[in-house]
């Protein structure tokens, strides 16, 4: 599990594990009020790993899915 830092790190990587958990949550359409951590979500959006649309709906992007795949969290 510690190897994910090699693949996934942002400029403000305070809590990379939290960002992976956030990406996993965003595999489903998620309302802003149900987000694990909005600060982490904002960083994921800035990095292009998730998008927000409508009146507060969030979901992972293709790039975010690729990261989870490389880390071994999801499988085809």
C-alpha positions as CSV (number, residue, x, y, z in Angstrom):
1,X,0.0,0.0,0.0
2,X,2.8,2.4,0.7
3,X,3.9,2.2,-3.0
4,X,0.9,4.3,-4.1
5,X,2.9,7.5,-3.3
6,X,5.1,6.6,-6.3
7,X,2.1,7.0,-8.6
8,X,-0.1,9.4,-6.9
9,X,1.1,12.6,-5.3
10,X,-0.1,16.1,-5.6
11,X,1.8,19.3,-4.8
12,X,0.0,19.4,-1.4
13,X,0.2,15.7,-0.5
14,X,-0.6,16.0,3.2
15,X,-2.7,12.9,3.2
16,X,-2.3,10.8,0.0
17,X,-4.2,7.9,1.6
18,X,-7.2,10.2,2.1
19,X,-7.1,11.2,-1.5
20,X,-7.2,7.5,-2.6
21,X,-10.2,6.9,-0.3
22,X,-11.8,10.0,-1.8
23,X,-11.2,8.7,-5.3
24,X,-12.8,5.4,-4.4
25,X,-15.8,7.2,-3.0
26,X,-16.1,9.2,-6.3
27,X,-16.5,6.0,-8.4
28,X,-20.2,6.7,-7.8
29,X,-22.0,10.0,-8.3
30,X,-21.6,11.7,-4.9
31,X,-23.4,14.7,-3.5
32,X,-21.2,17.4,-2.0
33,X,-22.7,17.0,1.4
34,X,-21.6,13.3,1.4
35,X,-18.0,14.0,0.4
36,X,-15.4,12.5,2.8
37,X,-13.3,15.7,2.7
38,X,-14.0,18.7,0.6
39,X,-10.4,20.0,0.8
40,X,-9.1,16.7,-0.6
41,X,-11.9,16.8,-3.3
42,X,-10.7,20.3,-4.3
43,X,-7.2,19.0,-4.7
44,X,-8.4,16.1,-6.8
45,X,-10.4,18.5,-9.0
46,X,-7.4,20.7,-9.4
47,X,-5.3,17.7,-10.5
48,X,-8.1,16.6,-13.0
49,X,-8.9,13.4,-11.1
50,X,-12.6,14.3,-10.5
51,X,-15.2,16.8,-11.7
52,X,-18.0,18.7,-10.1
53,X,-21.1,19.6,-12.0
54,X,-24.7,20.7,-11.5
55,X,-25.5,21.9,-8.1
56,X,-22.8,20.0,-6.2
57,X,-22.5,16.5,-7.8
58,X,-19.0,15.0,-8.0
59,X,-17.6,12.0,-9.9
60,X,-14.2,10.6,-10.8
61,X,-12.6,11.3,-14.2
62,X,-11.0,8.8,-16.6
63,X,-7.6,10.0,-15.3
64,X,-8.8,9.2,-11.7
65,X,-9.9,5.7,-12.8
66,X,-6.5,5.1,-14.4
67,X,-4.7,6.1,-11.1
68,X,-6.9,3.6,-9.1
69,X,-6.2,0.9,-11.6
70,X,-2.4,1.5,-11.5
71,X,-2.6,1.3,-7.7
72,X,-4.4,-2.0,-7.8
73,X,-7.6,-0.7,-6.2
74,X,-9.8,-1.6,-9.1
75,X,-9.6,-4.4,-11.7
76,X,-11.2,-4.8,-15.1
